[in-house]
Amino acid sequence: MLTVFGLTTLFTSCKSSRSNASDKTGVKYNDPYNGGLQINRKIQEAPGPGLVAIEGGTFVMGGSLNEDLGYTHDNLKRRVTIASFYIDETEVSNADWLEYLTWISNNFPQDARLYYEALPDSLVWRNPLSYNEPYVNLYLRHPSFQDYPVVGVTWEQANAYCLWRTDRVNEHILRQRGILADYKSVYEQGSETRTGQAFNTDIYLDGQFQGEGIDGKKMPKDNRIGAEKDAKRIVRMEDGILKQPYRLPTEAEWEYAALGLIGNTYDGNIETARTYPWNGLGVRDASRGNQGRMLANFKITSGNNMGVAGDLNDGGDITVPVKSYLPNDFGLYNMAGNVNEWVADVYRELSYEDFEDFNPFRGHVFTNKLHERGKLSLAKDKYGRPIQVPAKAPRKQSWEELQASTVADPNATTYDYDVRGFKDEAQGELYGKATLVNDKSRVYKGGSWNDRAYWLNPATRRFMQQDESNAMTGFRCAMTMVGNNTFVNR
């Protein structure tokens, strides 16, 4: 199995030519007497916790689909390019979700609604003609299932988890570095000061999360003109310390990562195509010692979920731990089987006709952060998160346009910010009559413990409403890779 490209040399190609002064003016950076512009030349981009780097490239999306049993023709072949990105090594597990729930109960103990809406729907296990009732109470919380993938999670809940994870990762980075007060100090302040003071990355960068009891002892030095001697400041995005947001992968990113064609690439050519995240047309291991064993957790035949006692095959009656089976050539586990996985895209049968050929995606709803009226600071909701409002324009407005729109109605918009159905001729009033597809229909991929082998093909795609869930669907997070994300000039 090939390993992903090394991060130690990934973003260093131009460092030798960089100086600590402007190439265009000669003015020295990080000097408090000449303007105070602070440029960090020592940043080396690295993935956030749990993520694996995926080197981008071109591939034929839909090309692994060698049969179309449903005759849906919804993923016809087209060549696209995927930018390098990060994706979780494994599916999000029950232990990961319990961490999320525990954080909510600790920080907002009086907010029963917030906790309730974050709970997975454990009733997805309930079946009138199957004795699955034990899983209703045990699957999420019993320690024997802690490393199993979380299920019963809607697309909306998965996105909320991504937002929460972004803030917890960045908060942890700042506390570990001493830029924010350490966990022990915060704990000793008492629950009264902790409640309602949850860290949010955007609010922190806006300068609204600082002060006594919050600031750490190792904040960066403030080199602005006029700053007091030994003055400190908050971390800025320009410092390169904070991570970019966690999010769901796009459908194209997920399919590209699942195939793992980096293992079959030689001298700029993909020499062998794949039907699954491994080589060959079958679903059994051909290697000596494991010959005949299933390479994923899926429903082998009707009535056969796991094999015969004494010599089990895939061994998964339902789900299995998230690090079961061999990873693919990108180092990713269970990109086929175990649970289906939510991706970010809105489902359309003919999306392949509309997609851009670079980073294809359908599902944009463009929003802006709301500023408090008459102020530069961001408006916050009761959880300390920035309030999002519909985008007012596709491009940066002129100053006059901005002032006119703000004075007339700060919430007014003359721009269609919801473009999930962009170039789509589908009629919304037909939903539930002639079609089950609408702007809340989201794609999931990968096949599950209760699916046949056909759905293990990364090109297959199905959809479900974004507020629905089942016992066969979970998710993993992704993150955009920033900076020089190729081997250019290596």
N, C-alpha and C positions, 0 to 999 in steps of 0.2 A: 504494500500500500504506500502510495506517495504521501508525503507530508505537504502542508500548505507552505507557501513561500515565506521565507524568514523575515520576521519583523525587525530584526536587529540592523539590517542594512536597507530597509525599505525606504526610509525617508532621510537618507544621509547623503544622497548623491551630490547635492549642491552646497553642502556645508563648508567645504574647503574654500569656496570662493566668496563666502559671506564675511563681512566685517561688521564691527559694532558701530558703524557710522553709515549715513545715508549714501547710497551710490549716486544719487542725483544732485545732492547739495553739499555733501561732505560733512554735514553737521552730525555731531556725535549723538548717538541714542543714549537714553537713560541718564541724561545730564539735567539736573534740576535748574540749571542757570540759562539754558538755551531753548526752553520750550517744554521740556519734561516728557517728550514722547518716549514711551517705554516699549521696546521691541525685544522679545524673547527669542534668542537664537539657539537655545538649547533644547527645544521641544522635540521629542521623539514620539510620534503618534503610536498608540498601542490600544488594543481592544479593551472594552470594559469587562468586568467580571463575567465569566460564563461564556464569552463569545469566542468564535474562531474566525480568523481572517480568510475571506474568500477572494482570490484573485479574479478580477473580472475578465471579460473577453466576449467573443462572439460565439453564438451557438444557434442551432435551428430549434426555435421554440415549437413544441408540438411534434418534433421530429422523432421522438421515441415512441410515439403512438402507432404501433404496427397493426392495430385493428380498432374498429369503432363499433362496439357491440350495440350501443344505443342509437347508432346512426344520427348522432346529434351534430356532427361536423362543427364542433364548437372550439376546436383548437387546431386548425389547419396549419400546415408548416409555413413558417416565415423566419427569415434570419434576423436576429436582433443582437444588440450589444448590451452587456450588463456591466456597469461600473463596479469596481471592487467595493466590497462591503463586509460587514461582520454579521454573523448569525450564531445563535445559541448552539452549543455542542449537543445539547439534549433538549427534549421537550420540558416545559415547565412542570415541575413535580408537585405532589401534594404538600411536601415539606416547604417548598417555595411559596405555595399559596397560603399555608398556615402562618408563615412569617408575615405575609401581607395582612392577614386578618388580625394577627396579634398586634401589629403596629397600629392598626386602626383602633382597636379596643384600648390600647395604652394612651393614644394621643387624643382620641375623641370619645371618651368613655360614656358620655351622655348622649351621643348621636346614634341611636339605635337604627335609624334609617340607613346611614352610611354603611354600617356593619352588615345589615341585612342585604343591602343591594350588592355587596361584595361577595356574599356567600354563593358558592356554586349550587346549582340545583341538584341535590342528591337524589331527588325523586326521578331523575332520568333512568335510574336503575329499576324502577318499579315497572313490572310487566304482569298483566292479568293472567298470562298463561306460562309464567316462568317464575321459579322461586329465587328471585334476586334480592329479596327484601333485606338480607343481612348487609348487602353493599350500601343500602340507603343510609345506614347508621355507622358503618365501619370504614367504608372505602376512603373517605377524606381524612379521618382523624386517627385511625388505628396505626400504631408504629410499624406494623408489618407492611403497610401500604405507603409508607412515607416517601419512597423513591419511585413510586408509580406516577404516571402522568395525571395531572389534574384533569377532570372531565366535568361535564355539566356547566361549562363556562361559555357564555355568549361572546360574540365578537365584540360587543360593547364592553364587557367585563375584561376581556383580554387587552383592549386598548387602555382601559383605566389602569390595569396592572403595569403596562409599559410606562405610563406617565409616572406612576408611583415609584417604579424601579429606577427611573432616571434620577429622581430627587434623592432617593436613598443612597444610590451610588455616589452622587456628587457630594451629598452631605458627609458620607463616610470618608471620602477623599480629604475633604477640608478638615474634618475632626482628627483624622489620623496624622495630618501634617501640622496640626496645632493652629491652623488658621481660624477655625471655630473652636469654641470650648469643647473639651473632651467629654465623652459620654458620662463619666463619673461625676464631673462637675455639674453637668446639666441635671443628672439624676438627683444630686444632693440639693438642688435648688427647690425641689418639691414639685408635685404634680400641678399645683396651681399655676406656676410659671410655664410649665411645659405645654399644658393644654392650650390649643389654639395658636401655638407658636411653631407649627410645623414648617420645616425648611422647604422652600420651593426654589428651584434653580433660577427661573426667570425673575422672581421677586428679589432673590439675593443679588443677582446681577444688576437689578434696578436700584440697589442701595437701600432696600427696605427691610433687610434682615441683618441688623447689626446693632451694636450697643453693649452696654454693661450686661454681663451674664451670657452674652452670645459670642462676642469676639474672643479669639484665642490669643496666645502669646506670640505666635509666629506669623502674624499677618505681614504681607509684603510691605516694603518701604515705599512711602509716597514721595515720588520725585517731581511732583508738579511744582511749577514756579509759585512761590509764596507759601508753600507748605511749611509748617513748623518743623524744627529739627527733630529728627527721629519719629516723625509722624508716620502712621500706618494707614493702610487702605484695604478695601475688600479686593478679592481676586476678580479680575476681569476676564472676559472671554479671550482677549488677546494674550493672556498669560499661558494659555494652552493647558491649564491644569484640569479644568472641568470636562466631562465627557458630553458628547452630543447625545440627543435623545434616543432612548430605546423606543422601538416601534415594531409593528408587525411587518414581516417581509412582504414585498410585492409578489404577485403570482409569478412573474418572470424571474425574480431573484430566487424564489423558493424552488422553482423547477430547475433552474441552473445549478443551484447548490445541491439539490437531490441527485441529479445525474452524476455529478463528480467527474466530469469528463477530463479533468486535469490528469487523471491516471492513464488516459489513452491518448495523450497529446505528445507528438514527437515532431520536432523541427517545424513547428507552426501548423501542423496538420492533425486533425482528429482521425486517427487511423481505424478505430473501431467504435461504432455507435453502440448505444445501450438501450435496452428495453426497461431495465430496472436500475437502481443505484449500484449495481454490480455488473460484471461482464457475463455474457451468456444469455440464452433465451429462457432458461429455467429459473426456478425459485429454490433450488437445492444446492448445497455446498458441494463443490467438486474436489475440494482439497483432501489430501490424504489424512486420515484420522477423523475427519468430520464428514466424510462423503455421505451424501444423502440427507443430511440435516437441513432443515429449513433455514433460510437466511433472514426471515422476518416473521413477525407474529401476525397471522391472518387466519381466516376460516378456510381450511384446506378443502373440505367438501361439506356438503350439507350434513349436519350432525357431527362433524369432526372439527373441533376447535383446537385440539392440542396433540393428538396422537394417542397411542395405546399405552396403558399403564405398564410400567416396567421398562418401557423403551419409548418414552415420549418424544415427539418430533419437535414442533416449535415450542412446546411446553407452556403455552399461554392460553389458559381457558378464557380469561378476559385479557386485561392489559398485563404488561410485565414491566419491571424496572426500566427506567429511561436509558440505562447504559447496557441493555441487553443486546446480544448479537454483535457482529463485527461492524465497525463504522465504515462509511464510504471513503473514497479517496480524498475528500476534504476533511476527514476526521469527524464526520457528523453521524450521530447515532439515530437509528429508527426513522430515516427519511422515507422508508416504506413500511407500512404496517404499524402496529401498536395502537396509535390513534391517528385519525385524520387531523389536519392542522389548518387552522384559520390563516388566511392571508389577507392583505389589506384591500384587495380589489373588489369592486362591484362586479357582479356577474352579468355578462351579456354574451349571448350565443355567438355573435359576430364581432366580438372585440378585436379579433385578429385582423379585421378589415380596417379598423380605425387606429390601432396602436401606432405610436411612434416606434421607430426601430432602435432608439436609444433609451434604455431604462423604461420600457413600456409599462403603463399603469393607467387604470381607470378607477376613479373614485374621489377625485378632488372636491373638497368643499373648502374654499379659500377663506380664511379668517384672519383678523388682526387682533392684537391685544388692545383692550380698551384703556385709555388714559383717563385719569380723573379730570373732570371738567376744570379748565383753567390752570391745570398743573401738568408737570412733566412726568409725574410718577404714575405707575400702573395701578389701575383699579383692581381690587382683590375681592374674591368671594369669601364666604365665612370660613373656608378651609385654608385661606392664605394663598390661594392660587390665582393667577391672572385671569380676568374675565375675557373671554373671546367673543368678538362681534363679527358680523359679516364684513368681508372685504369690500371697500368702497370703489375700488378701481383696479384694473388689471396691471397698471404700471404706477410708478411714483407720480403723485399729483404735483402740480405747481403749487407754490406757496399760496397764491390767490385762490386756487381751487380748494385747497385744504381748508383755508380760513372760511370760505363761503359755505362749504359743506358742514363745517363744525358749528358755525353760527346758526344756520338754518335748522338743522336737526342732526345732532351728533350720531344718531343711529340710522340715519337715512342712507340708502344705497341705490345707485343707478346702475350697478354692475351685477351681472348674474354670477354670484360667487359659488353657487352650487352647480358644478359641472359633471356630476356623476353620470349623467346621460348625454354628455357632449357628443354631437354628431349622431345621436340616437333618435330614430323615428318612432320608437315604441310609444304607445298611448297609455298613459297612466290609468285611465278609466277602464282599461281592459284587464287590469290585475284582478285575479280571482275568477275571471270569466273565460278569457282565451289564453291567459298566461299566468304563471306564478312568479314572474320576474318583475322586480321593480327596483327603485334606487336603494332599497335596504337589503337586497339580495347579495350576499357576500360569498366569495369563493372559498372552498376548502379543498385540500388535496392530500394525497399520500396513502389512502387506504387505512383500514383499522383492523383490530382483532376480530371484528365481526364481518369483514368484507372478504370477497373472493380475490384471487391473485390479480385479476384484471385491473383492480383499482390501485395496485401497488405501482403501476406505471406512472412516473412523475408528470406525464402530459395529461392524464385524465383529470377532469375537473367536475365538481358538483357545487351546488349552492344551497344556502340556507339563510333564512332571515336573520339579520344581525342581532335580534333580541331573542333568538331561539338557541337551544343547546340540546345535546344528547350525550349518551354514555360512550360514544365512539369518537368524539372530537375534542382535541386539546389545542395547544399552540406552542410556538417558540418565538422568541423576540429576535429582532435584527437591529442593526445600527449602521448609519451611513459612515463610510470611511472618508476622512478628509485629507487634503494635501495630495502629494505625489503618490498615487496608489498603483503604480506599475513599476516595471523594472527598467524604465527609460534611464539612459545614462549610467547604467550599473557598471 
